[in-house]
Amino acid sequence: MKSTSHHDERIAKMIFASVYPHYLTKIEKKGRTKEELHQVIEWLTGFDEKKLLELIESKVTFETFFQNATIHPNAQLITGLICGYRVEEIENTITRQTRYLDKLVDELAKGRKMEKILRTE
């Protein structure tokens, strides 16, 4: 599947706060916690809970969200398919980082061990 500039722009302009509740619902349905979700987001972005809640409250776009993030150096170890795209092949930075987050949320929902999700093993 080839990413398009329209697709990349659509993702960049999405409001993080509009997607966050879906992440939370997805992982809670599978028995995971909000704290675990925040741990995963903090690992990827460097945002502690206070900063994360500020960004949600401010209704920032994914573009702003990731421009303010300090992406974890091991983020490139996140590979595989998400939404029909191979994460490691996505060229647009914001789209790739958004799909990193999607992939981590999926792994959390699937019951993967936190050490594996956070790429510490």
NORPE-V299485 format. One record per backbone hydrogen bond with DSSP energy under -1.0 kcal/mol. NH is the residue of the N-H (numbers start at 1). CO is the residue of the C=O. Records with the same first field share a line. If there is no record, write none. Layout:
NH = CO, CO
This chain:
8 = 4
9 = 5
10 = 6
11 = 7
12 = 8
13 = 9
14 = 11
16 = 60
18 = 15
19 = 16
20 = 16
23 = 19
24 = 20
25 = 21
26 = 22
27 = 23
28 = 24
29 = 25
31 = 28
32 = 27
37 = 33
38 = 34
39 = 35
40 = 36
41 = 37
42 = 38
43 = 39
44 = 40
45 = 41
46 = 42
52 = 48
53 = 49
54 = 50
55 = 51
56 = 52
57 = 53
58 = 54
59 = 56
60 = 55
62 = 14
63 = 12
65 = 61
66 = 62
67 = 63
68 = 64
70 = 45
72 = 44
75 = 72
77 = 74
78 = 75
82 = 85
85 = 82
87 = 80
89 = 86
90 = 87
96 = 92
97 = 93
98 = 94
99 = 95
100 = 96
101 = 97
102 = 98
103 = 99
104 = 100
105 = 101
106 = 102
107 = 103
108 = 104
109 = 105
110 = 106
111 = 108
112 = 107
117 = 113
118 = 114
119 = 116
120 = 115
